[in-house]
Amino acid sequence: MVIHSAVFTKSSPKVEECPSHSLPEYAFIGRSNVGKSSLINMITGLKTLAKVSGKPGKTQLINHFIINDKWYLVDLPGYGYAKVAKSKREVFSEMITKYILGRENLQCLFLLIDSRLEPQKIDETFINWLGANQVPFVLVFTKSDKLNSAALNSSIARYEKHLHQFWEELPPMFVCSAVTRTGRDEILSYIGEINATIDKQ
């Protein structure tokens, strides 16, 4: 898939205020500071589409970007950042839950995982929650440029082994780097395949 246009549409503090349309949506989410904004900018080819911040927990709204006038990329608030006030965390949790379970346009959730880290309990809980609610999702291992090939393969293998404790069949996985653009074509091809299936319906 070639990105011809990527335009910011709206930031919504509530799911009810998200854009009303019938186009497919693909949402990106992950723990705070996992590199979500950088990855979104890399995927769309626009360096400043999503605001990159050195301060975790910066994304606090549901941000919609329309791609090629055919589908939406959605930037969801991160989760698990301790310095965000508890009241805010609860709002984010409710917002995320409402969007993921109630947004009919959502075709797939891209869950970002920092490839450098051991499996995190909060990610494990979120992954199992998605499975229990039958939410279509994939795992995206970010910051792959920070590890050499052997360390990266070992980290992902460790993650797969961990997930097999709970999952008989694992979700699709992508290895990405916002620096080297690794994984960009694979993610866009995956989205393109889903869109093609929708078009045939």
C-alpha positions as CSV (number, residue, x, y, z in Angstrom):
1,M,0.0,0.0,0.0
2,V,1.2,3.5,-0.9
3,I,0.3,6.4,1.4
4,H,-0.9,9.2,-0.8
5,S,-2.4,11.4,2.0
6,A,-2.5,11.3,5.8
7,V,-4.5,14.1,7.4
8,F,-5.3,14.8,11.0
9,T,-9.1,14.8,11.5
10,K,-10.0,15.2,15.1
11,S,-9.0,14.7,18.8
12,S,-11.8,13.4,20.9
13,P,-11.9,13.4,24.7
14,K,-14.9,10.9,24.6
15,V,-15.8,8.0,22.3
16,E,-19.1,9.6,21.7
17,E,-17.3,12.6,20.1
18,C,-15.3,10.6,17.7
19,P,-15.9,11.3,13.9
20,S,-19.1,9.7,12.5
21,H,-18.3,7.8,9.3
22,S,-18.5,4.3,7.8
23,L,-14.8,3.8,6.9
24,P,-12.6,1.1,8.6
25,E,-10.5,2.1,11.5
26,Y,-7.1,0.7,12.7
27,A,-6.2,1.7,16.2
28,F,-2.7,1.8,17.8
29,I,-2.2,1.5,21.5
30,G,0.5,0.5,24.0
31,R,2.1,1.3,27.3
32,S,3.2,4.8,27.7
33,N,6.6,5.6,26.1
34,V,6.5,2.5,23.8
35,G,7.2,4.7,20.7
36,K,3.6,4.9,19.4
37,S,3.7,8.4,17.9
38,S,7.1,7.8,16.3
39,L,5.7,4.5,14.7
40,I,2.6,6.3,13.4
41,N,4.7,9.0,11.8
42,M,6.9,6.3,10.3
43,I,4.0,4.3,8.9
44,T,2.4,7.4,7.3
45,G,5.6,8.9,6.1
46,L,5.0,12.2,7.9
47,K,7.4,13.1,10.6
48,T,5.0,15.4,12.5
49,L,1.6,13.8,12.0
50,A,1.5,12.4,15.5
51,K,3.1,14.5,18.2
52,V,6.2,12.9,19.7
53,S,6.9,13.7,23.3
54,G,9.7,12.7,25.7
55,K,7.1,12.9,28.4
56,P,5.2,9.5,28.8
57,G,1.4,9.7,29.0
58,K,1.2,12.7,26.6
59,T,-1.5,11.3,24.4
60,Q,-4.7,11.7,26.4
61,L,-7.3,11.9,23.6
62,I,-8.5,9.7,20.8
63,N,-6.8,11.1,17.7
64,H,-8.2,10.3,14.2
65,F,-6.1,10.5,11.0
66,I,-7.7,9.8,7.6
67,I,-5.4,7.9,5.2
68,N,-5.8,8.0,1.4
69,D,-9.4,9.2,2.1
70,K,-10.2,5.5,2.5
71,W,-9.5,4.4,6.1
72,Y,-8.6,5.9,9.5
73,L,-5.6,5.4,11.7
74,V,-6.5,6.0,15.3
75,D,-4.0,7.0,18.0
76,L,-5.3,5.8,21.4
77,P,-4.1,7.0,24.8
78,G,-1.3,4.9,26.3
79,Y,-1.8,3.0,29.5
80,G,0.3,2.1,32.5
81,Y,2.0,5.4,33.2
82,A,2.2,5.8,37.0
83,K,2.7,9.6,37.1
84,V,-0.7,10.3,35.5
85,A,-3.2,11.0,38.2
86,K,-5.3,8.0,39.2
87,S,-8.5,9.8,38.2
88,K,-7.0,10.4,34.8
89,R,-5.9,6.7,34.5
90,E,-9.5,5.7,35.2
91,V,-10.8,8.0,32.5
92,F,-8.3,6.6,30.0
93,S,-9.3,3.1,30.9
94,E,-13.0,3.8,30.5
95,M,-12.3,5.7,27.2
96,I,-10.1,2.8,25.9
97,T,-12.6,0.2,26.9
98,K,-15.5,2.1,25.3
99,Y,-13.7,2.6,22.1
100,I,-12.3,-0.9,21.7
101,L,-15.6,-2.7,22.6
102,G,-18.0,-0.2,21.1
103,R,-16.5,1.2,18.0
104,E,-18.1,-0.7,15.1
105,N,-15.6,0.7,12.6
106,L,-12.6,-0.8,14.4
107,Q,-11.1,-3.6,12.2
108,C,-8.0,-4.3,14.1
109,L,-6.1,-3.1,17.2
110,F,-2.3,-2.8,16.9
111,L,-0.8,-3.4,20.3
112,L,2.7,-2.0,20.6
113,I,5.3,-3.9,22.8
114,D,8.8,-2.6,23.5
115,S,11.0,-5.3,22.1
116,R,13.8,-4.6,24.6
117,L,11.8,-5.5,27.7
118,E,10.8,-8.7,29.5
119,P,7.1,-9.5,29.2
120,Q,5.2,-7.0,31.3
121,K,2.3,-7.9,33.5
122,I,0.2,-5.0,32.3
123,D,0.6,-6.0,28.7
124,E,-0.2,-9.6,29.5
125,T,-3.4,-8.5,31.2
126,F,-4.4,-6.3,28.3
127,I,-3.7,-9.0,25.8
128,N,-5.7,-11.6,27.6
129,W,-8.5,-9.1,28.0
130,L,-8.6,-8.5,24.3
131,G,-8.8,-12.3,23.7
132,A,-11.6,-12.7,26.2
133,N,-13.6,-10.0,24.4
134,Q,-12.7,-11.4,21.0
135,V,-11.1,-8.2,19.8
136,P,-9.1,-8.6,16.6
137,F,-5.5,-7.5,17.3
138,V,-1.9,-7.9,16.4
139,L,1.3,-7.4,18.3
140,V,3.9,-4.8,17.1
141,F,7.3,-5.1,18.6
142,T,8.8,-1.6,18.6
143,K,12.4,-0.2,18.8
144,S,13.9,-3.3,17.1
145,D,16.9,-1.1,16.1
146,K,18.0,-0.9,19.8
147,L,18.9,-4.6,19.8
148,N,21.2,-6.7,17.6
149,S,19.6,-9.5,15.6
150,A,20.4,-12.3,18.1
151,A,19.0,-10.3,21.1
152,L,15.9,-9.3,19.1
153,N,15.1,-12.9,18.1
154,S,15.7,-14.0,21.7
155,S,13.4,-11.3,23.1
156,I,10.6,-12.2,20.7
157,A,11.0,-15.9,21.3
158,R,10.8,-15.3,25.0
159,Y,7.6,-13.3,24.5
160,E,6.0,-16.0,22.4
161,K,6.9,-18.6,25.0
162,H,5.3,-16.5,27.7
163,L,2.1,-16.0,25.7
164,H,1.8,-19.7,25.0
165,Q,1.0,-20.1,28.7
166,F,-2.4,-18.5,27.9
167,W,-2.8,-18.8,24.1
168,E,-2.9,-21.9,22.0
169,E,-2.6,-19.8,18.8
170,L,-0.7,-16.5,18.9
171,P,-1.9,-13.4,17.2
172,P,0.0,-12.0,14.1
173,M,3.2,-10.3,15.1
174,F,5.2,-7.5,13.4
175,V,8.8,-6.3,14.2
176,C,9.2,-2.6,13.7
177,S,11.5,0.3,14.1
178,A,10.6,4.0,13.6
179,V,14.3,4.6,12.9
180,T,15.0,2.0,10.2
181,R,11.4,1.9,8.9
182,T,11.4,-1.9,9.5
183,G,7.9,-3.3,9.5
184,R,6.3,-0.5,7.7
185,D,5.5,-2.3,4.5
186,E,4.3,-5.4,6.4
187,I,1.8,-3.4,8.5
188,L,0.5,-1.5,5.5
189,S,0.1,-4.7,3.6
190,Y,-1.8,-6.2,6.4
191,I,-4.2,-3.2,6.6
192,G,-4.5,-3.4,2.8
193,E,-5.6,-7.0,2.9
194,I,-8.3,-6.3,5.5
195,N,-9.5,-3.3,3.5
196,A,-9.7,-5.5,0.3
197,T,-11.8,-8.0,2.2
198,I,-14.2,-5.3,3.3
199,D,-14.5,-4.0,-0.2
200,K,-15.6,-7.4,-1.5
201,Q,-18.4,-7.5,1.1
